[in-house]
Amino acid sequence: SPNHQTCVDVREEYANTFRTESYTEFWTRVLAYSKDESSTCLSRESTTSARLPSYRLFAEHLLDPGQSTVTRALSEAQCRPIIHSLLSDYFAHTANASLLCSHLLKEIDRVRVKYRSLKTILQCVPTNQIPSPMIMIHLTEFSNFLNPFGASSSPSARIRATQCQCSDLQKRLESSRDKARAKLQLVARLKCGSACLFVVITASFVVILVTHGFAMIVAVSGLASMNLASERKLAKVTSQLDAATKGTYIVNKDLETTSRLVARLNDELEYMKTTMRFWLERKKDKFQADGEVMRLLKKNQCSFSDQLDELEEHLFLCFMTINRARDLVLNQITNST
């Protein structure tokens, strides 16, 4: 009945994701590193405003396991060249995705600086009065601000390039994984056939085995041992490729979500700039009738700020997802050495 229906609060479920122990631990590392970066900036510069942190170092600091760790693990694993190449590409592409996230965080900070300036200016715009020349200059600067989330911008191009790399890698991983699984099934059938052959030989040649069949037993046993070793090796390779395939798939899906969020921010920012240009291009004697345009600009500020926050939260979740996926694959590699 309607009285017993369970209502799901999507916002609460989404917020619970950010209350998990892993996210809290990750965010503590982010704050600790950001604090260290800010202290370093303030100690080096006597200006009142600290510069943005180095986001390349920021990404490298949060990437776990790091590239040096996985490179050492791959060298010790002594994988076949094709498997080594696939796993090496996996770690390289996920590290590149992590760096992309840090680059987008830098762009978010740049846009926030412009947004805060716009917000302050709009609060100073008098109602039904012609704005001062200084306010007009600041508004014109914002309307001409280069949109970092545009379709032809560097971040959007890097997102598309990273998505293409991950999609291509996922196809290659799936192909190699499927081949390894097929070989594993073949070895399993050979193992079963060897066991049956051993039983047949034992049952059919009892007398011969007493005198001359010991060598045959040793040969069959050796074949079974070889099949067992081959089966174990193939099982480990299959597990490694399967973990890398799943990790690449998840990272690729996160990139798709990132692309949509960036596209939405692009549309919102372009709408604000277009509205601003329309407002600025009107004649001065019509400014008093443009209160509705100004109210629309102020209303869009809240939506734009929320979208910036949502993209930032998603990027930090991407950091966590990338780290978990890399750690899973590394565990599969180290367990096989």
C-alpha positions in Angstrom: 0.0 0.0 0.0 1.1 3.6 -0.4 1.6 4.0 3.4 4.2 1.2 3.3 6.2 2.5 0.3 9.9 3.2 1.0 11.0 6.6 -0.2 14.6 6.8 -1.4 16.4 10.1 -0.9 18.9 10.2 -3.8 20.7 13.2 -2.3 21.1 11.4 1.0 22.5 8.3 -0.7 24.9 10.4 -2.7 26.0 12.2 0.4 26.6 8.9 2.2 29.2 8.1 -0.4 31.2 11.0 0.9 30.9 9.8 4.5 32.6 6.5 3.9 35.9 5.7 5.7 37.9 5.4 2.5 36.7 8.8 1.3 37.3 10.4 4.7 40.9 9.0 4.7 41.4 10.2 1.1 40.1 13.7 1.8 42.4 13.9 4.8 45.3 13.3 2.5 44.0 16.0 0.2 43.7 18.6 2.9 47.1 17.7 4.4 48.8 18.1 1.0 46.9 21.3 0.2 47.9 22.7 3.6 51.6 21.9 3.0 51.4 23.4 -0.5 49.8 26.6 0.9 52.4 26.9 3.7 55.2 26.5 1.1 53.6 29.2 -1.1 53.2 31.6 1.7 56.8 31.0 2.9 58.1 31.7 -0.6 55.9 34.6 -1.5 55.2 37.7 0.5 52.0 38.5 -1.4 48.7 38.4 0.4 47.2 35.8 -2.0 48.8 32.4 -2.4 49.1 30.9 -5.8 47.4 27.7 -6.9 49.3 24.5 -6.0 51.1 22.5 -8.6 48.4 20.1 -9.8 50.9 17.8 -11.5 52.5 17.2 -8.1 49.1 17.1 -6.5 48.1 14.2 -8.8 51.4 12.4 -8.3 51.0 12.8 -4.5 47.5 11.3 -4.5 48.2 8.5 -7.1 48.5 5.3 -5.2 50.2 3.0 -6.0 52.7 5.2 -7.8 54.3 4.6 -11.2 57.6 3.6 -9.6 55.9 0.9 -7.5 54.0 -0.6 -10.4 57.1 -0.5 -12.7 59.1 -2.4 -10.2 56.3 -5.0 -9.7 56.0 -5.5 -13.4 59.7 -6.1 -13.8 59.7 -8.6 -11.0 56.6 -10.5 -12.3 58.4 -11.4 -15.6 55.3 -11.5 -17.6 55.2 -12.3 -21.3 56.0 -9.2 -23.5 52.4 -8.8 -24.7 51.0 -9.1 -21.1 53.6 -6.8 -19.8 52.8 -4.2 -22.5 49.1 -4.3 -21.7 49.5 -4.0 -18.0 52.1 -1.2 -18.5 49.6 0.7 -20.7 46.9 0.2 -18.1 48.9 1.8 -15.4 50.1 4.6 -17.8 46.6 5.4 -18.9 45.1 5.4 -15.4 48.0 7.7 -14.2 47.2 10.0 -17.2 43.5 10.0 -16.1 44.5 11.0 -12.6 46.6 13.8 -14.0 43.6 14.9 -16.2 41.5 15.1 -13.0 44.1 17.3 -11.4 44.2 19.5 -14.5 40.4 19.9 -14.3 40.6 20.9 -10.7 43.0 23.6 -11.7 40.5 24.9 -14.3 37.7 24.8 -11.6 39.9 27.0 -9.4 40.5 29.5 -12.3 36.7 29.6 -13.1 35.9 30.1 -9.4 38.2 33.1 -9.2 36.3 34.7 -12.1 33.0 33.6 -10.7 33.7 35.2 -7.3 34.7 38.4 -9.1 31.5 38.4 -11.1 29.4 37.7 -8.0 30.9 40.7 -6.2 30.4 42.9 -9.3 26.7 41.9 -9.7 26.1 42.7 -6.1 27.4 46.2 -6.7 25.2 46.8 -9.8 22.5 49.3 -8.8 18.9 48.4 -9.5 17.3 50.3 -12.4 20.4 52.5 -12.7 23.2 52.8 -15.3 26.3 50.9 -13.9 29.5 52.8 -13.5 32.2 52.6 -16.2 34.4 50.5 -13.9 31.6 47.9 -13.4 31.1 48.0 -17.2 34.8 47.2 -17.7 34.7 44.2 -15.3 31.5 42.8 -16.9 33.0 43.2 -20.3 36.1 41.3 -19.2 33.9 38.4 -17.9 31.9 38.3 -21.1 35.2 37.9 -23.0 36.6 35.4 -20.6 38.0 32.3 -22.4 35.8 29.4 -21.4 38.1 26.5 -20.3 35.3 24.0 -20.6 34.6 24.7 -24.3 34.4 21.9 -26.8 37.6 23.0 -28.4 39.5 23.8 -25.2 42.5 21.9 -23.9 40.6 20.1 -21.0 37.8 18.9 -23.3 40.3 17.7 -25.9 42.3 15.9 -23.2 39.2 14.2 -21.9 38.3 12.9 -25.4 41.9 11.7 -26.0 42.0 9.9 -22.6 38.6 8.3 -23.4 39.9 7.1 -26.7 43.0 5.6 -25.1 41.0 3.8 -22.4 38.5 2.5 -24.9 41.2 1.1 -27.2 43.0 -0.4 -24.1 39.8 -2.0 -22.9 39.3 -3.7 -26.3 42.8 -5.0 -26.3 42.5 -6.2 -22.7 39.2 -8.0 -23.4 40.7 -9.7 -26.4 43.7 -11.0 -24.5 41.6 -12.0 -21.5 39.2 -14.0 -23.7 42.2 -15.7 -25.4 43.7 -16.6 -22.0 40.3 -17.9 -20.8 40.1 -20.1 -23.9 43.6 -21.5 -23.3 42.7 -22.1 -19.6 39.6 -24.1 -20.6 41.7 -26.1 -23.0 44.3 -26.9 -20.3 41.5 -27.9 -18.0 40.2 -30.3 -20.6 43.6 -31.7 -21.2 44.0 -32.1 -17.4 40.8 -34.1 -17.3 41.9 -36.1 -20.3 45.3 -36.9 -18.7 43.5 -38.2 -15.6 41.3 -40.4 -17.7 44.2 -41.7 -19.6 46.0 -42.5 -16.4 43.0 -44.5 -15.2 42.7 -46.4 -18.5 46.4 -47.3 -18.5 46.3 -48.4 -14.9 43.3 -50.6 -15.5 44.4 -52.1 -18.8 48.0 -52.8 -18.2 48.2 -54.1 -14.7 50.6 -56.9 -15.6 52.7 -54.7 -17.8 52.9 -51.9 -15.2 54.4 -54.4 -12.7 57.4 -55.0 -14.9 57.7 -52.2 -17.6 55.0 -49.7 -16.9 56.7 -47.5 -14.3 58.1 -45.3 -17.0 54.6 -44.8 -18.5 53.3 -43.8 -15.0 56.1 -41.3 -14.7 55.4 -39.9 -18.2 51.6 -39.5 -17.5 52.3 -37.9 -14.1 54.8 -35.5 -15.6 52.2 -34.5 -18.2 49.7 -33.9 -15.5 52.2 -31.8 -13.6 53.0 -29.7 -16.7 49.3 -29.2 -17.3 48.8 -28.1 -13.6 51.7 -25.6 -13.8 50.3 -24.2 -17.1 46.9 -24.0 -15.7 48.1 -22.0 -12.7 50.0 -19.6 -14.8 47.1 -19.0 -17.2 44.8 -18.6 -14.2 47.0 -15.8 -12.8 47.3 -14.1 -16.2 43.6 -14.3 -16.7 43.0 -12.7 -13.3 45.4 -9.9 -14.0 43.8 -9.1 -17.4 40.3 -9.4 -15.9 41.2 -6.9 -13.1 42.8 -4.5 -15.6 39.8 -4.8 -17.9 37.3 -4.0 -15.2 39.4 -1.2 -13.9 39.7 0.3 -17.4 35.9 0.0 -17.9 35.2 1.8 -14.6 37.7 4.6 -15.3 36.2 5.0 -18.8 32.7 5.3 -17.4 34.0 7.9 -14.9 35.5 9.8 -17.8 32.1 9.8 -19.6 30.5 11.3 -16.6 33.2 13.8 -16.3 32.7 14.7 -20.0 29.0 15.3 -19.4 29.6 17.4 -16.3 32.2 19.5 -18.2 29.8 19.9 -21.2 27.0 21.1 -18.8 29.4 23.6 -17.2 30.3 24.8 -20.7 26.7 25.4 -21.6 26.0 27.2 -18.4 29.1 29.4 -18.7 28.4 30.2 -22.3 24.8 31.1 -21.5 26.0 33.5 -18.8 28.5 35.1 -21.1 25.9 35.4 -23.9 23.4 37.0 -21.5 26.1 39.3 -20.3 27.0 40.4 -23.8 23.3 41.0 -24.6 23.0 43.1 -21.5 26.1 45.1 -22.3 25.2 45.7 -25.9 22.0 47.5 -25.0 21.8 51.2 -25.1 22.4 53.1 -21.9 18.9 54.6 -22.0 17.5 51.0 -21.9 19.5 49.8 -18.9 16.6 50.7 -16.6 14.4 48.2 -18.4 16.9 45.4 -18.0 16.2 44.5 -14.4 14.9 41.1 -15.5 18.2 40.3 -17.3 20.2 41.1 -14.2 17.9 39.0 -12.0 18.4 36.1 -14.4 22.2 36.5 -14.2 22.1 36.5 -10.4 19.8 33.5 -10.4 22.1 31.5 -12.7 25.0 32.0 -10.3 23.6 29.5 -7.7 23.2 26.8 -10.4 26.6 27.4 -11.8 28.3 27.2 -8.4 26.5 23.9 -7.6 27.7 22.5 -10.9 31.3 23.5 -10.1 31.0 21.7 -6.8 29.5 18.6 -8.4 32.3 18.3 -10.9 34.9 18.8 -8.1 33.3 16.1 -6.0 33.2 13.7 -9.0 36.8 14.3 -9.7 37.9 13.4 -6.2 35.8 10.3 -6.5 37.6 9.6 -9.7 40.9 9.8 -7.8 39.6 7.2 -5.4 38.3 4.9 -8.2 41.6 5.0 -10.1 43.6 4.2 -7.0 41.3 1.3 -6.1 41.5 -0.1 -9.6 45.3 0.2 -9.8 45.7 -1.4 -6.3 43.5 -4.4 -7.4 45.6 -5.0 -10.5 48.9 -4.6 -8.6 47.7 -7.1 -6.0 47.0 -9.6 -8.8 50.6 -9.1 -10.1 52.4 -9.3 -6.8 50.4 -12.4 -5.7 51.7 -14.2 -8.8 55.4 -13.5 -8.1 
